């Protein structure tokens, strides 16, 4: 297993993985999937190779990038992001076809 030992290299690795995740997310965006999947992988690799500190750095960078990315998506599709206090509306239950209920 490759283990990065110098603390500064560990931080560089965390920044590079988060930047790589953002780049790949922007390139692969038209494909179906969630926009945060690559950021989760970046955080996992940073924590695995670098430890707790680089993992937390990658988490912070990924959170900022994801928040910005999702804000751009909401603006592009004309929706406002959910606000604090908004309630989640669940879909109505399906109606039975037999009419017994």
Residue pairs with C-beta under 8 A, 6 or more apart in sequence:
2 49
3 49
4 10
4 13
4 49
4 50
7 53
10 49
10 50
10 51
10 53
10 54
11 50
11 53
11 54
11 57
13 46
13 49
13 50
13 54
14 46
14 50
14 54
14 55
14 57
14 58
14 61
15 57
15 58
15 61
17 42
17 43
17 45
17 46
17 58
18 39
18 42
18 43
18 46
18 57
18 58
18 61
18 62
18 65
19 61
20 42
21 38
21 39
21 41
21 42
21 62
21 65
22 39
22 65
22 69
24 38
25 35
25 38
25 39
25 69
26 69
28 38
29 35
35 66
35 69
35 70
35 73
36 62
36 66
39 62
39 65
39 66
40 62
42 58
42 62
43 55
43 58
43 59
43 62
45 58
46 54
46 55
46 57
46 58
47 54
47 55
47 58
48 55
70 81
71 81
74 80
74 81
95 101
